[in-house]
Amino acid sequence: ELDEDLHQKIATEMNLSETAFIRKLYPGDDFTESSCFGLRWFTPANEVPLCGHATLASAAVLFHIQKNTNPVLTFVTLSGELKTRQVQDDIVLDLPLYTAHPQVSQSFISERLSGKAAVGDMTVQDVRYSPETKNLLVRLSDTYERSVLEELQVSAERFLSAEKTGKVKGLILTLKGNSSGKGHDFYSRYFTPWYGVLEDPVTGSAHAVLSSYWSEKLGKKEML
């Protein structure tokens, strides 16, 4: 068992979006035969409550490197129990769904964050807030193409100066995809300078919010 402060020191030295730490829950547990483990994730600056891709990586290490014999692995985390399972050559992860609520009044969220600091003078179609994840979801106008989102330039300093209340820990920028049934259903980028990471290139935790939002908007249960 690592000393408490050593988790953060290692994550800071690794300097990745998230570093995962798997631990045995009981003295008699074994990485090859046990089916339930503790799991924590740290950015270079803080511990975070949920990280999808680091969970998949943890499961891959147990399944493929440690040769764990169980068909399903359960991780005990700050977000509850997360289950992963092998399906042929793939690993499937069950993530929670978090609702993002409409923000009629944004008195508790800096308007500068959802406006100038994030997207400048671009048109915003919808703003939602997920209290469980402290993620702010900003949907850009459907009139924009994917390239507009991809080319958007952001600044950590602008985010940090705009939101200092602690009520927002992540900003999701999203855009509706191709409605013809071909291609992606939506696009997104995720920023979390409050956790020491300007932009997370792959983020399952943000999709726990995005999946709920776009499933409602598109009327679909399966999306790409």
N, C-alpha and C positions, 0 to 999 in steps of 0.2 A: 504494500500500500504506500503510495507516494505521500509525502508531506503536502498539506493543503496548498501552500504557496508555491510548491514546485510545479504544479500543473500550469499555472500562469507563466512561470519563468520559462518552461519548455515551449509553450505556445508562442511566447514573445520571441524566443530565439528562432523557432521554425518560421515565423513570419508568413504563415499561410492564412487564407480566409478563416479556416477553422482547423483546429487540431483535436482529434478524438482520443479519449482515454477510456479503455475498456477495463473493468475490474471484476474480480470474482465477488459474489455476494456473501459467500460462506467459506470457511476454511477448507472444507472438503470438496469444493467445486473444482472442476477441471475444464480447461479450454477445449478439450476434445469431446468430452462426454456430457457436460452440463448444457442446459438449454436456456438458461436465464442469466443475464449479466447486467452489471451496472454500466452506464455509459454517460459521459460528460463531454461537452464541447467547449473549446475556448478559442476566441479570436486572439490576435496579438495584444489586445487591451482588456478583454473581459470574458467572463463565462456567459454563454448564451443558452436560452431555454430549448432551442430546437435547431437541428441541422440535418437535412435529409441526406445529402451526398456523403457526409462523413459517417452517417449511419450505414449507408450501403457499403462504404469502404470497410467499415468495421465488420460487417457481416461477411464480406468477401474474404477478409483475413481469416475469420473463424472457419468458414466453409472450405476455402481453397488452400490456405496455408496450414492452419491447425487441423484440417481434416475433421471438423466437427461432424458427428454422426447424426445429428438431429435434423429432421426436415424443416422445422420451424425454430427460429431463435427469438427470444424475447429480451428486449433491452429496457431496463428500468431507468427512466430519465426524469428531468424536470418537467417534461410535458406528458408524463404518464408512461404507460407501457407501450412500446413500439415493437411490432412484430415484423420479422423478415422471413422469407421462405425461398427455397430454390425451386425454380420452374425450368426444367431442362438446363440450359446453359446460362439462364438469367437468374437474377435475384430480385424479388418483388418486395417492396416496402409499403406497409400500410401507414399512411400519415393521417393525423387528425384533420378535420375540416373546420376552419374558423370563419365565422361570418364577419363581413365588413359592413358596418352600418352606415346608412346615408348621413351626411353631415349638413343638415339644414342650417345650423348655426355652428360656426367654427370658432367660437369664443375661446375654447380651451386649446385650440390648435392654431399656431401662428399662421395667419393668412399668407404671410410672405413665403412660408415653406411650400405651400401648395401652389403658390403663384410664382413670383419673380425668382426666388431662390432655386426652384426646380426647373421650370419650363419657360422662364422669361415671359414673352408676350404671346406665347402659343395659346390656342383655345383649349380649355379644359372642359370635358363633357360630363365628368362625374368625379366626386370625391367621397371616399369611404374611409372609415376608421375601424380597425380591429383591436378592441381593448385587450383581448387575450394575448396578442402578439406585439401590441404597441406599434403595429404597422399602419402607415397611412398609404392608401391606394389612390392614385391619381390617374384617371383615364383621360387620355388625350382625345380630341375630336376624331370622329370616324372619317373625316375628310383627309386626314394625314396618311401618307404612305409609310411603310415599314422603315424606309431609309431615313425618315425624319427622326424617328426614335433612335435609330442606330447612331446617327451622327450628332445627337444632342450632346453638347459639352456641359459638364457639371463641375462644381467646385465644392470640396469638403468644407472649406472655410465659410462659404455662403450658407450651407446647410446648418453648420454648427452655430453660426451667429444668429440664424433665423429661428431656431428651435432650441431653447434652453430649459424648457419646463420639465423634461424627463418623460413626458407623456408620449413622445414619438421616438422610437428606436430604429425604425426602418422606413424607407420610402420606396414604394413600388410604383413605377411608371409603366402603364400598360396601354395597349392599342388593339383594337379589334382587327382580326385577321381576315382571311378570305372567306366570304360568306357563301361562296358557290359550292362548298363541300370539298374543294380541293385545296391542299396546302394547310397551313397552320390556322387554328381557330383564333389565336390571339398571340401577341408579342409582349415582352416585358423586359424591364431592367430593374435591378434592385440595388439600392444604395443604403449603407448603414455606417456612416462615419462616426456615429455615436458609439459604435462597438470597435472603432479603430480600423474599419475596412470601408474605403470609399465606395467601391462597387464589387459585389460578389458575383463572379461570372457564372456560377451554377448554384441555384438555391432551391432546395426542396421546401424549406420553411415558408418562403414567400408563396410557393404554389399551393400551400395549405390554405392560403387566403384567396389566391387567384382562382383556384379550381372552384371554390364555393361561389365566387362572384360571377365568373363567366358561365358556369353551369346554369345559374339563374337567368342570366341575360340571354344566353343562346338556346336554352331549353334542351341541353344535352348532358348526358352522363359520361360520355367518352369523348375526350378532346385530344387534339394534337397540338 
